[in-house]
Amino acid sequence: MSKDGQAFAQWLDEARIPHSKRSPDQLAVLKAAFDFLQQAGSDYASRRLVGHFLLNCQLGLKLAQVGRLVDVTRPTVSQQNWI
């Protein structure tokens, strides 16, 4: 597994995304989000954009999982109406 692949797998594991949510289509969307954050950086606007997208693209992710993916606490995600 490449270094980028390891980083992506670790990102998913840290967000506690279950393997049942890792279908090929879901992985493609999550990989695109991961790549975007790698290229755009982890500034607030980029993380908010990715968070909003992941919450609304019908992957079935929970609010807390998306928060962990974009490195924002669940209360912050809830308070800022990312949905």
ZIBEL-V771278 format. One line per field, one symbol per residue. ss: DSSP state (@ for helix, = for strand, . for the rest). psi: psi as a letter, one per 30 degrees, with the letter a starting at -180 (. if undefined). burial: + if it has 24 or more other ideal C-beta (glycine too) atoms within 12 Angstrom, else -. Layout:
ss->???
psi->???
burial->???
This chain:
ss->..@@@@@@@@@@@@....@@@..@@@@@@@@@@@@@@@@@...@@@@@@@@@@@@@......@@@@@@@....@@@@@@....
psi->kleeeeeeeeeeeefhjlffghleeeeeeeeeeeeeeeefahleeeeeeeeeeefgghfgkleeeeeeeghkleeeeeeghf.
burial->-------+--++--+-+---+----+--+++-++-++---------++-++++++---+-+-+-++++++-+----+----+-
